Every structure is written in C-alpha cells, then in structure tokens.
Amino acid sequence: MLASVSTQWKDVEFSLPDSKVCFDAISKAEKSLPLLTAATVHFSSNQRQFNLFSVAPQLSTLCLNKILLARVLAPWHQLKEFTAYDIPLHEVREFLQKAPNIIRCTFDDDGSRIRDEPQDTFVKPLVLEHLEYLQLWVASKGVGVTQILGSVELPSLREVYLHGHFGSSSRAILPAIMISFCSSHLLGKFTLRGAITSDDELIRVLGYIPSTKDLCLELGGYQQDEYGPILTERLLRRLCPSHADMLLPNLRSFTYYGPSTLNEHMHLFRDVLVYRFRECALQPTEVDSKRGTVAQIQSVTVLTSSRLVISPDIQEELDCLVKEGLGLSLTSTLE
C-alpha cells in the first residue's frame, strides 16, 4: 500500500519514532519514489539505518534532524540543498566530500567534542564549485573544531552565517574556519553571531573576506561581556579608507549588536562614515584594487549595551549624512 502511494510523493515531511516496526514499514517505499524532489525527516534515534531515499532520482532538497549521516543512504551527489540538525561536526566534512553539486548547506552540530588530533580529511584538495550558501551553528569545543572545513575551496560562495561561542577555546577557532573563505571572491554577505575573544581576532578574520558587502555582527549577550567590546578604536581605524591596510573595501551595509567603546571614539566613527559615505560617493561604486577605490556605504546600524553620548557637533554631522541619504541607526540599550 505504502509503495503505491509513495510513487506520487513530491515533497514529504514525517517523523519516525525509535521503532523497528516503523522503520521496516517505511522501507517498503524504497525504490518507489520517482517524483520525490524534497524531503524532511525527524528522527527519535540516530542509530538506526535509514535507506528510504537510496533510489530517489529527482531528490534535490533534503533535511534531516537528529540522525548520524553515516546511517543514511541517499543520493548525496545529486543534492542541491541540504540541512542537518543535531549532528556531529566531523560529519560536515564527510558530507562535503560526497556532495559535489551542493548549492545551499545548513549544519547545526550536536555539541559533541571533536578529537583534537589533526585530521587530513580531504586527502585531495576539495573544491565545491557550486556551493553558494553556508550556515554553520557550532556548539562543539576543542581544537578539532578548526578542522570543520579543512582545506576545502568555495569559489562560488556568496553568503555565510556562522553561530558559535568562538571565545571559549584557547585556540583561534574562528580564524581557522574563516581561512577557508579566502578563495571565496564572490562572498557578499557575512553574518557572525555569538562570542569571540577580542577585536584583534575580529580584525584578523575580516581580513579574509574583503569582498563582503553586507556585514552583520551579533555579538551581544553575557558570553561576549566576558571578553569585552569588539567595536573598538582599533577596528574603526582599520575601517577607515585612509588606513594603509583598510578592511572591507566593498562594504555597503554594516550591522553591529553588542558591547562597544564607541562612546569614547565617536569622532573616529563619524570620520569613518564621512569617508565611506560622502567621500566615496565621488568615486566609482565598484572597488578597483589597482586604483584603491572604496565602495560607498549605504546603511549602518549599531545596537550596543554600552552608553552612547554624542556631542552636538558630531550629531549635526551625522544628521547631515542622514539627510544626504545614509541609513543610520545608533541605539544604546541603557537608554
């Protein structure tokens, strides 16, 4: 009965209890999924073998919740979009090896510790030509986390979302992950959410993604308060076009949530905005590295847990920038 019905499935979602009877029953639809293009499965156990999608010639979108990928038999090579919740991070690397045509990936790890021994997961250099979107939620700790992406190259990557408390280890976890994006010259949108150790670490990782146009840093919460402000004088100076080693020349939109020392360096913040918005409006809109031109910033949003006191002369300048077209929002949660 199930086999005859499953031949009409195109997009399915179901939950499987930890029951041999249920797994045996669903397996009867194996090899009877000629039209299936998208599937979502929620598991109660991550230990049972699941082969339902072993023969699904049209399957391109797959979402799995709480199962070891090693227990799943699926046409990984034909997937375009994949989401996995509550999985060990080492399976991220193993999945990437099996899915050369993947375009969008979301991984939420289960927090288990990764072995700290160095691993050469990608015996040969791995290039994922088609991957455009990567979302990675990191709960695991240990040096092994730095091996998530290994030496993979992502030349088509356009958007990245990273979430994790990267300040919880003595090793520079975040830079080790970010270095994989050095070859991602199309990367335009980058979101970092969680906690990191210092502005120095942030400056380092932003140096890996110069093509970024839309940057969102959500570094609020008690975890970040343990490490201190990230939006500091050092970071502001590196964002100024007059700096010899300026960060993010393509930046058009900047959003920051978290503690800052902006109150002590409001004049520098104003100068960055004047340069990035007003002065850059006189230059070509696209960055030309040979001529050193800088993109005009269009939107800046800061929501900080630190106090903001803006002098009248600086406020007047900021108001002028807004009248000229800059989208600007500065808010302190203390007010």
Rosetta blueprint (number, residue, H / E / L):
1 M L
2 L H
3 A H
4 S H
5 V H
6 S H
7 T L
8 Q L
9 W L
10 K L
11 D E
12 V E
13 E E
14 F E
15 S E
16 L E
17 P L
18 D L
19 S L
20 K H
21 V H
22 C H
23 F H
24 D H
25 A H
26 I H
27 S H
28 K H
29 A H
30 E L
31 K L
32 S L
33 L L
34 P L
35 L L
36 L L
37 T L
38 A E
39 A E
40 T E
41 V E
42 H E
43 F E
44 S L
45 S L
46 N L
47 Q L
48 R L
49 Q L
50 F E
51 N L
52 L L
53 F L
54 S L
55 V L
56 A L
57 P L
58 Q L
59 L L
60 S L
61 T E
62 L E
63 C E
64 L E
65 N E
66 K L
67 I L
68 L L
69 L H
70 A H
71 R H
72 V E
73 L L
74 A L
75 P L
76 W H
77 H H
78 Q H
79 L L
80 K L
81 E E
82 F E
83 T E
84 A E
85 Y E
86 D E
87 I E
88 P L
89 L L
90 H H
91 E H
92 V H
93 R H
94 E H
95 F H
96 L H
97 Q H
98 K H
99 A L
100 P L
101 N L
102 I L
103 I L
104 R E
105 C E
106 T E
107 F E
108 D E
109 D E
110 D L
111 G L
112 S L
113 R L
114 I L
115 R L
116 D L
117 E L
118 P L
119 Q L
120 D L
121 T L
122 F L
123 V L
124 K L
125 P L
126 L L
127 V E
128 L L
129 E L
130 H L
131 L L
132 E L
133 Y E
134 L E
135 Q E
136 L E
137 W E
138 V E
139 A L
140 S L
141 K L
142 G L
143 V H
144 G H
145 V H
146 T H
147 Q H
148 I L
149 L L
150 G L
151 S L
152 V L
153 E E
154 L L
155 P L
156 S L
157 L L
158 R L
159 E E
160 V E
161 Y E
162 L E
163 H E
164 G E
165 H E
166 F L
167 G L
168 S L
169 S L
170 S L
171 R L
172 A L
173 I H
174 L H
175 P H
176 A H
177 I H
178 M H
179 I H
180 S H
181 F H
182 C L
183 S L
184 S L
185 H L
186 L L
187 L L
188 G L
189 K E
190 F E
191 T E
192 L E
193 R E
194 G E
195 A E
196 I L
197 T L
198 S L
199 D H
200 D H
201 E H
202 L H
203 I H
204 R H
205 V H
206 L H
207 G L
208 Y L
209 I L
210 P L
211 S L
212 T L
213 K L
214 D E
215 L E
216 C E
217 L E
218 E E
219 L L
220 G L
221 G L
222 Y H
223 Q H
224 Q H
225 D H
226 E H
227 Y H
228 G L
229 P L
230 I L
231 L E
232 T L
233 E H
234 R H
235 L H
236 L H
237 R H
238 R H
239 L H
240 C L
241 P L
242 S L
243 H L
244 A L
245 D L
246 M L
247 L L
248 L L
249 P L
250 N L
251 L L
252 R L
253 S E
254 F E
255 T E
256 Y E
257 Y E
258 G L
259 P L
260 S E
261 T L
262 L H
263 N H
264 E H
265 H H
266 M H
267 H H
268 L H
269 F H
270 R H
271 D H
272 V H
273 L H
274 V H
275 Y H
276 R H
277 F H
278 R H
279 E H
280 C H
281 A H
282 L H
283 Q L
284 P L
285 T L
286 E L
287 V L
288 D L
289 S L
290 K L
291 R L
292 G L
293 T L
294 V L
295 A L
296 Q L
297 I L
298 Q L
299 S E
300 V E
301 T E
302 V E
303 L E
304 T E
305 S L
306 S L
307 R L
308 L L
309 V L
310 I L
311 S L
312 P H
313 D H
314 I H
315 Q H
316 E H
317 E H
318 L H
319 D H
320 C H
321 L H
322 V H
323 K H
324 E L
325 G L
326 L L
327 G E
328 L E
329 S E
330 L E
331 T E
332 S E
333 T L
334 L L
335 E L
